Amino acid sequence: MTQDDDPPQVPDWEIPTNLQPDPEDYGFDLERTLKSVVGLRANVPSDAYTAGTLGTDRVGNGVVIREDGLVLTIGYLITEAETVWLITNDGRAVPGHALAFDQISGFGLVQALGRLGLPAIELGDSDALAVGAEAVMAAGGGRAHAIEAKVVGRQEFAGYWEYLLDNAIFTAPAHPFWSGSALIGRDGKLLGTGSLILQQGDGKRRMDMNMIVPVADLRPVLDDLLNYGRVRKPPRPWLGLYAMEGDGGLVVGGVSDRGPAAKAGVQQGDRILGLGDDEVSDLGSLWRKLWAAGPAGTPVTLKINRDGTRMTVRVMSADRTSFLRAPRLH
């Protein structure tokens, strides 16, 4: 940190009182548990690879999972971060270090560089969380920043940015400050970390909900992230391709600047017909077939339709992390 870094404050907003959790309805100390959830602010250099897509000033949340100040958050908040601040519910700002980001699950870890003095929340059993279960969705700021929610879905989630969860958690009503927020079960344990807000339905009836990354995806990789800053497996192949599902199948919505797809000549508007010898019609299938092709650096063949002309494009995949700034040591 430098003297010019201005410690942020707790956001000045509140969840409506009727939507906040009532401590009397829970068999654990709700107020104490909510102290484990902190605000998070990260600053990223303007020339960082993700600055154009994720911004340079990123604001969200994290949750203390170890007494030594280890904080779990969602990784896109801290990717390429130069400075990180953790804000406690009583308004204290403590500097942190972006320790690790798991590209597969999407989780990020921050280590507090000063004393947080906050309780750690225990990891729960997210695999046992069923549709209809009640939970608390909490952001930094205490009960005024927490909302009672229900699980409205457990299913695969495929993201356009080469991302896939096998068993994501979906909750409603949606938390308005979802990034890195904590999903806390009726037993007071952590079940997941907030990643997105999504809309379901049409213009007449629409339901806003949060997509939550389950903590079951953290357990297998936590030790590697702590000890090595990454998962000790060959990195997956990455194309730098933003694909979307439409009525006509898969469409390229854009390509990452200087990424493998851009270098190979893939263009926005191209329709993706297949990868290698296999046809693909949905995002889940596309990403699974890509990752099954081999480790990062494996060449892959995309079959596309461009303005009615079928063509084949050979893309030399890459390791996504090689394009990113490493966390700054403090």
N, C-alpha and C positions, 0 to 999 in steps of 0.2 A: 504494500500500500504506500501511497505517497501522501504528503500533507495536503495536496490538492483534492484528494478523494473525499467527497462530502458524504458522511454516513447518512443513509436514507432513514425515513421514519415509517412507522406502521401506517398503512393506507387508511385514509379517512372515509370509510364506508362501513355499512352494517347490513347483515342479512335481516329481513323483516322479522320482528320478534316472534310472530306466530310460526315461523319456519325454523327457528333456532331449536336445538335440542334442549330438553328440560332435564337437568341433573337428577331429578327425583325419579325419572323413568329408567335409570341405568343402574346396574348392580356394581359399578365401579366408580371411582372418583373421576367424574367427567372433567371437572375443572383442572385437576392435576394433569390428566392425560392430554388435554388440549395445550398445556404449556410446552409439550414436546414438539408442537408444530410451530415453525418459524417462518417469517418472511424471508425472501431471498432476492437479492439484486446483483446482477452480473453485468460487467462492462467488457465489451469486445472491441478490439481495434478495428478501425474503419476499413483496413485492407485485409481483414481476415476473410477466409474463403466463404464463410456462412453469413458474413455481415449483410450482404444484399438480400438474403432470403429470410434470415431470422432477426435482423436488426443488430444494433450495437449496444442498446440499453435494454436488458431483459429482466423482467420482474415476475416473480412467482413465489413459490413456497418450497419448503423442505420439512423433513421430520427427523428428529434425533433418534437414532436407533442404537447408539452405544453411549455409555456414560462419558467417554472421553471426547465427545463432541462430534462424532461421525454422523453426518446428515445425509439422508436419502432424498433425492429429488428426481425430476425428469431431466434427461440428459441434454435436451436441446437448449435448456436455460444456461448451461455452463460450457457448452462446446466452444472452444477457443477463447474462453474467458480469461482476461488479463487480471481483473479484480473481482472479488466476490464478497458481498456483505450478507451476514445473517442477522435478522432483526427479531428479537424476542418480543413476546407479547407485552412486556412492560416497557418497550421502547428502546432497549439497549441494542446497539449495533456492534457486532463482533466480526472482524475480518475472517475470511475463509479461503481455503485452497481447493481448486477444482482437482480432485484426486483421480477420478476415473469416469469414463463414459462407455457403457456397453452398447455397441451399435445394434446388437441383436434384440435385446429386450427393450432398450430405450432408457434404462435406468442411468442415473448419474449419482456420484458420491462426492460430497464436499467434507473436508476436514476443517473444523473450526480452529483458528490459530490463536484464539484467546479462550478464556473460560466462559462457557455458556451457563453452567450451573443449572442445567435443565434435566428433568427425568427422561430416560430413554424409553421408548415404547417397544414392546415385544412384537416380533413378527408372528402373525396368525396363520391360520390354515385357509388360504384363499381357494384351494381346490374344493373345499366343502361348502363354499358360498353358493347358494342356489338362488334362482330367480324368485323374487318375492321377499327375500331376506331384507331386514332393515339394517341400516348402518348410518354412520355420521360422516359427512364429507366436510373436512375442516381445512381452512387456510390459516396462515399466521394472523394472530390478532385475537385469539380466544373465542369464547362462545358467540360473540357478536359476528364472527366470521365463519361460523359453522352452520351447516344445514342438515336437517334430517332427510334421508333419502332411502329409496328402495332400489334393489337390484331388478332391473327390467329386462336384462338380457345377459346371456353367457354364450359367446360364439366367436368364430374367427373374425379377425379384423385385418384387412389388407390396406396398407397405406400407399399412396401414389409415389412416395419417395423411397421405394424399395424396402418396405417394412412389412412385417407380418407377425401377428400374434395368433396362436392357436386357440386360446380360450380367454379372450378379453372380457372384462367386466363392464357392463353398461348400467348407469344409475340415473335416476330422475327423482325429483326435479334437479335441473343442472345447477352446479355451483358457478357463479359468475366469475370467480377468480380461481380457475381450476388448475392452472399449470403447477405441477409439483405438489398439489394438495394431498392430504392424507385421507384415505378411506379407512375408517375405524369401525370394527365390528361390535356386536352387542356384548362381547366379552372384553372389550377395551384393547384389543390387539390390532395391529396394523394389517390391513388386507390388500392394500394397493396404493398406487400413486397416480394422481390425475394427469392425463395427457392432452385430451381434446374436449371440445364441446361439439356436439353433432345435432342435427335436426332430422326428425323423422315425421313423415306425413306430408299433407298438401297445404295449400294456403288457408284452407278453412279450419283444419285440425292439425296442429303441429305440436310435437313434443320435443323439447330440448333436453338433451341428456349428455352426461359425461362418459368418455371412454377412459377406463382405468386399467393400468398395467398391473396385473396381479403379482403379489410378492412371491408366489410360487416360482416365478421366472427369475427371481433374485437369488434364491437359495443356492442353486447349482453353480453360480458364477461369483458369489460374494468374496470368497477367499482369494480367487484369482485377481479380482479387481483391487482388493486391499493390498495384496503382495506384489502385483506386477503392473497394476494400472490398466490391465486389459485381460481378456479371456485367452488362456494359452491354447488356442486352436488356430489353424491356418485361417486367415481372414477370408470372408466370403467375397466372391466376385461382385464388383459394383460397376454399373454402367453409367451412372449420372443421368438417369432417365426418369422423367415424371410422366407416368402413364395413368390414364383415367378410363373407367368403364362407361360406355355409352350404349345407345340402342344398337349401334352397328359394331359392337365389340370394343376392343381396346384401342385407344387413341393416344398418341404422344401429345401431352399438354405442354411440354417444354423439355429442354435439356440443360443440364448443369454446365455452367461456364467452364471451359477447358476440360470438361470431363470426357470419358471414353466415348460416349454416344455422340457428343458434339464433334469430336475429332474424326469419328467415322462417317460423319455426314448425315446422321439422323436428324430429321427436321420436325418442328411442331406441325401437327396435323397428320403426320404419317399414321396409318392404321397398322397395328401389329397383328400379324396373322399367325406367326409361329416363332418358336425358338429351336434352332437345330432342326431335327427331324419331326418335332412335335408341334401340333397346332395348339394354340392357347386362346381362350376366350374370356378369361377373368384374371384379375390381378393376382389372386392367390396362386393359381397355376403358373403364371408367368414367373413370379419370384421363386417358387419352389424349383422349377425347372432350371432357372438361372443358377441357383445355389447348388444344384445337383451336378452342374457341369464341371465343377472342380474348384480349386482355390482361386483367390485373386490372382490375376495375370493370365487366366485361361481365356483363349479367344472363343467367342460365341457368335453364332450366326443368327441374325434376326431376319425373318421374312416379313416384309411390309408391303402395303399398298399405298402408293403416293399418286394422288390425282388419277386413280383408275389404272395405274401401271404397277404390276407386281414386280418386286425387286428383292434382292438379297444383299444385306449389309453385314460385313464382318466387323465385329467390335472387339477390341482388345480390352478385356475387363481390367479393373484396377482395385487396389486396396483403398477404400474410402478415406481411411484415417491418414493416408499419405498426403492428402490435400489439405489437411487441417493443421493449424498451429498446435504445438504441444503446450500443455498447461505451464504457466510461468511459475518457476520455483520461488519460494519465499524464504 
